[in-house]
Amino acid sequence: MRVKLLGVPFDANSSYIRGSAQAPPRIREALFSDSTNMWTEDGVDLGASGAIMDCGDVELPSKVAPAFAAIENAVAEAVDPESPLICLGGDHSVTYPIVRGFHRHYSDLTILHFDAHPDLNDEFQGSRFSHACQFARIMEEKLARRLVQVGIRTMSGHQMEQAKRFGVEVISMRHLARFAQLKFEGPLFISFDIDVLDPAFAPGISHYEPGGMSVRKALNIIQSLRVPIVGADIVEYNPVRDRDLQTGMAAAKVLKEIAAAMLRRGNPPAAGWI
């Protein structure tokens, strides 16, 4: 079993500071940096031959509709039950076509969404495809049977009504301990917005929202999962605002631990590993 990577260099739906289209190569740079190694915390060597297959970046037209179609098709072609897929965004709007691609293979996805923001707006700044709207589109189209959001710490009244409308389970930062009570069934898709992390740990983001997770807390949640994970995306890393690849290294660390969880297929880490 191996893990596939697919870059999605798209940020045309960003609402504030663009730059996340530059993220895929910077995440790869951090992942393969000589400053660290490819071993995960539970003893998986992602540097072993065949452990990771990099599928490159999706070639994207400039306009949103054809770009989304290209993303959906590329993802649908890359999905393989024996090779879980991690997509590297890009702004968070790409999750909508990514999930559409997965839905062609998995009609009963559960989504675990890490974010400071719920991204449930019906429209934002005149667009229904903003990076603040993708989960409204996903739930409208019934592309997931369940959506769990964790790390939320800014939510409008409209988005609260949307969460109720779609039956979204929201675990805010101030009630983060409640996450331990949740049970998951596969297949699971993880959507990881880097701004779930506190800006102190991840300055390379467009929207600073203090009071977020530490990298350690996010990793603990990922490592606690005991369910088959078939896919993931890592989005909203903005290298334009990063400092010495600090956020890129955090994104690569998250990638490695998601990959390890995928390769475990829902099983606990090997006995005896620290």
C-alpha positions as CSV (number, residue, x, y, z in Angstrom):
1,M,0.0,0.0,0.0
2,R,1.2,3.5,-0.8
3,V,0.0,7.1,-0.5
4,K,-0.5,9.3,-3.5
5,L,0.1,13.1,-3.6
6,L,-1.7,15.4,-6.0
7,G,-1.1,19.2,-6.1
8,V,-4.0,21.5,-6.7
9,P,-2.4,25.0,-7.2
10,F,-5.6,27.1,-7.2
11,D,-6.4,30.2,-5.2
12,A,-8.8,32.2,-7.4
13,N,-11.6,31.9,-4.8
14,S,-9.5,33.4,-1.9
15,S,-11.3,36.3,-0.3
16,Y,-8.4,38.2,1.3
17,I,-4.7,37.5,0.5
18,R,-4.0,35.2,-2.5
19,G,-0.9,33.0,-2.5
20,S,-2.0,29.5,-1.6
21,A,-1.7,28.4,-5.2
22,Q,2.1,28.5,-4.5
23,A,1.7,26.0,-1.7
24,P,2.1,22.5,-3.3
25,P,5.8,22.8,-4.2
26,R,6.6,24.4,-0.9
27,I,4.9,21.6,1.0
28,R,6.9,19.1,-1.1
29,E,10.1,21.1,-0.3
30,A,9.4,20.8,3.4
31,L,8.4,17.2,3.2
32,F,11.7,16.2,1.5
33,S,13.9,18.6,3.3
34,D,17.2,17.4,4.7
35,S,16.5,19.2,7.9
36,T,14.2,16.3,8.9
37,N,13.5,12.8,7.7
38,M,10.6,10.8,6.3
39,W,9.8,8.7,9.4
40,T,6.4,9.2,11.0
41,E,5.9,9.2,14.8
42,D,4.6,5.6,14.8
43,G,7.5,4.2,12.9
44,V,6.5,4.3,9.2
45,D,9.3,5.2,6.8
46,L,7.6,7.2,4.1
47,G,11.0,7.5,2.4
48,A,11.0,3.8,1.6
49,S,10.8,2.9,-2.1
50,G,7.2,3.0,-3.2
51,A,5.7,4.5,0.0
52,I,4.8,7.8,-1.7
53,M,3.7,8.3,-5.3
54,D,3.8,12.0,-6.3
55,C,1.3,12.5,-9.1
56,G,2.4,16.1,-9.7
57,D,0.1,19.1,-10.0
58,V,-3.2,19.4,-11.8
59,E,-2.9,21.6,-14.9
60,L,-5.6,24.2,-14.3
61,P,-7.3,26.8,-16.6
62,S,-7.8,30.3,-15.2
63,K,-11.6,30.3,-15.0
64,V,-13.3,28.7,-12.0
65,A,-15.8,26.3,-13.7
66,P,-13.3,24.6,-16.0
67,A,-10.7,24.6,-13.2
68,F,-13.1,22.8,-10.8
69,A,-14.0,20.3,-13.6
70,A,-10.3,19.6,-14.1
71,I,-9.7,19.1,-10.4
72,E,-12.7,16.7,-10.0
73,N,-11.6,14.6,-13.0
74,A,-7.9,14.5,-11.9
75,V,-9.0,13.4,-8.4
76,A,-11.5,10.8,-9.7
77,E,-8.7,9.3,-11.9
78,A,-6.2,9.2,-9.0
79,V,-8.5,7.6,-6.4
80,D,-7.5,4.0,-5.7
81,P,-8.6,1.9,-2.7
82,E,-5.0,0.6,-2.4
83,S,-3.4,4.1,-2.6
84,P,-5.1,6.7,-0.4
85,L,-4.8,10.2,-1.9
86,I,-3.6,13.4,-0.2
87,C,-4.3,16.6,-2.2
88,L,-2.2,19.7,-1.6
89,G,-4.1,23.0,-2.1
90,G,-4.7,25.7,-2.9
91,D,-7.5,27.7,-1.2
92,H,-10.2,25.8,0.6
93,S,-12.7,26.1,-2.3
94,V,-10.8,23.2,-4.0
95,T,-12.3,20.8,-1.4
96,Y,-15.6,20.9,-3.2
97,P,-14.3,19.5,-6.6
98,I,-12.0,17.2,-4.7
99,V,-14.9,15.7,-2.7
100,R,-16.9,15.4,-6.0
101,G,-14.1,13.4,-7.4
102,F,-14.0,11.1,-4.3
103,H,-17.8,10.8,-4.4
104,R,-17.6,8.9,-7.7
105,H,-15.9,6.1,-5.8
106,Y,-17.3,6.6,-2.3
107,S,-20.9,7.5,-1.9
108,D,-20.9,7.4,2.0
109,L,-17.9,9.6,3.0
110,T,-17.6,11.0,6.4
111,I,-15.6,14.3,6.4
112,L,-13.5,15.4,9.3
113,H,-12.8,19.1,8.8
114,F,-10.0,21.0,10.7
115,D,-10.5,24.8,10.5
116,A,-10.8,28.1,12.3
117,H,-13.8,28.7,10.1
118,P,-16.9,26.6,9.2
119,D,-17.0,27.6,5.5
120,L,-20.7,27.1,5.4
121,N,-21.8,30.4,3.8
122,D,-24.5,30.1,1.1
123,E,-22.5,32.8,-0.7
124,F,-19.6,35.1,0.2
125,Q,-18.6,38.4,-1.4
126,G,-21.1,37.6,-4.2
127,S,-19.8,34.1,-4.9
128,R,-21.3,30.7,-4.1
129,F,-17.9,29.1,-4.8
130,S,-15.8,31.1,-2.4
131,H,-13.4,29.3,0.0
132,A,-16.0,30.3,2.6
133,C,-18.8,28.3,0.9
134,Q,-17.5,24.9,-0.1
135,F,-19.1,22.9,2.7
136,A,-22.5,24.4,2.0
137,R,-22.1,23.1,-1.6
138,I,-20.9,19.7,-0.4
139,M,-23.8,19.2,2.0
140,E,-26.4,20.5,-0.5
141,E,-25.3,17.9,-3.0
142,K,-25.2,15.2,-0.3
143,L,-21.6,14.4,-1.1
144,A,-21.0,13.3,2.5
145,R,-23.2,11.4,4.9
146,R,-21.6,13.2,7.9
147,L,-19.5,16.4,8.4
148,V,-17.6,16.9,11.6
149,Q,-15.8,20.3,12.1
150,V,-13.1,20.7,14.7
151,G,-11.2,23.8,15.8
152,I,-13.9,26.3,14.8
153,R,-13.4,29.7,16.6
154,T,-15.3,32.2,14.5
155,M,-18.8,31.5,13.3
156,S,-21.5,33.9,12.1
157,G,-25.2,33.5,12.9
158,H,-25.8,32.6,9.3
159,Q,-23.3,29.8,9.4
160,M,-24.7,28.5,12.7
161,E,-28.1,28.2,10.9
162,Q,-26.4,26.5,8.0
163,A,-24.8,24.0,10.4
164,K,-28.2,23.2,11.9
165,R,-29.7,22.9,8.4
166,F,-27.2,20.4,7.3
167,G,-26.7,18.5,10.6
168,V,-23.1,19.5,10.9
169,E,-21.3,18.5,14.1
170,V,-19.3,21.5,15.2
171,I,-16.5,21.1,17.9
172,S,-15.3,24.6,18.7
173,M,-11.9,25.3,20.1
174,R,-13.3,26.3,23.5
175,H,-15.0,22.9,23.7
176,L,-12.2,20.9,22.0
177,A,-12.3,18.2,24.7
178,R,-15.6,17.0,23.3
179,F,-13.9,15.6,20.3
180,A,-12.8,12.6,22.4
181,Q,-16.4,11.5,22.7
182,L,-16.9,11.2,18.9
183,K,-16.9,7.9,17.1
184,F,-16.2,7.6,13.4
185,E,-17.0,5.1,10.7
186,G,-15.2,4.9,7.4
187,P,-14.6,5.8,4.7
188,L,-13.1,9.0,6.2
189,F,-11.9,12.1,4.3
190,I,-9.8,14.7,6.2
191,S,-9.9,18.3,5.1
192,F,-7.1,20.1,6.9
193,D,-7.1,23.9,6.7
194,I,-3.8,25.1,8.1
195,D,-5.4,28.0,9.8
196,V,-6.9,25.6,12.3
197,L,-3.4,26.0,13.9
198,D,-2.8,29.1,16.0
199,P,-1.0,31.8,13.9
200,A,1.9,31.5,16.4
201,F,2.6,28.0,15.0
202,A,1.5,28.7,11.4
203,P,2.1,32.3,10.3
204,G,1.9,31.4,6.6
205,I,-1.9,31.7,6.3
206,S,-4.1,34.4,4.8
207,H,-6.6,34.7,7.7
208,Y,-5.1,35.1,11.2
209,E,-7.5,33.9,13.9
210,P,-5.8,33.7,17.3
211,G,-6.7,31.0,19.8
212,G,-6.1,28.0,17.6
213,M,-4.6,24.5,18.0
214,S,-1.0,23.8,18.6
215,V,0.6,21.5,16.0
216,R,0.9,18.9,18.8
217,K,-2.8,18.9,19.5
218,A,-3.7,18.6,15.8
219,L,-1.3,15.6,15.5
220,N,-2.8,14.0,18.6
221,I,-6.3,14.1,17.0
222,I,-5.1,12.6,13.7
223,Q,-3.2,9.9,15.5
224,S,-6.2,9.0,17.6
225,L,-8.3,8.1,14.6
226,R,-9.1,4.4,14.3
227,V,-11.0,4.3,11.0
228,P,-10.0,3.8,7.4
229,I,-8.9,7.1,5.9
230,V,-9.3,7.1,2.1
231,G,-8.4,10.7,1.3
232,A,-7.4,14.1,2.6
233,D,-6.5,17.6,1.5
234,I,-4.2,20.1,3.1
235,V,-5.2,23.7,2.2
236,E,-4.8,27.4,2.8
237,Y,-1.1,27.4,3.3
238,N,0.1,30.7,2.0
239,P,3.9,30.8,1.4
240,V,3.6,34.6,0.7
241,R,3.1,35.1,4.4
242,D,5.4,32.3,5.8
243,R,8.6,32.7,7.8
244,D,11.5,30.5,6.9
245,L,9.2,27.7,5.7
246,Q,7.8,27.4,9.3
247,T,4.3,26.8,8.2
248,G,5.4,24.6,5.3
249,M,7.2,22.4,7.8
250,A,4.0,22.2,9.9
251,A,2.0,21.3,6.8
252,A,4.5,18.5,5.9
253,K,4.4,17.2,9.5
254,V,0.6,17.0,9.2
255,L,0.9,15.3,5.8
256,K,3.2,12.7,7.3
257,E,0.9,11.8,10.2
258,I,-2.2,11.7,7.9
259,A,-0.2,9.3,5.6
260,A,0.7,7.2,8.6
261,A,-2.9,7.0,9.7
262,M,-3.9,6.0,6.2
263,L,-1.4,3.2,6.0
264,R,-2.5,1.8,9.4
265,R,-6.0,1.3,7.8
266,G,-7.7,2.1,11.1
267,N,-5.4,0.0,13.2
268,P,-3.4,1.3,16.2
269,P,0.3,1.9,15.9
270,A,2.7,-1.1,16.0
271,A,3.3,-2.4,19.5
272,G,6.5,-1.3,21.1
273,W,6.9,1.9,19.1
274,I,7.6,5.0,21.3
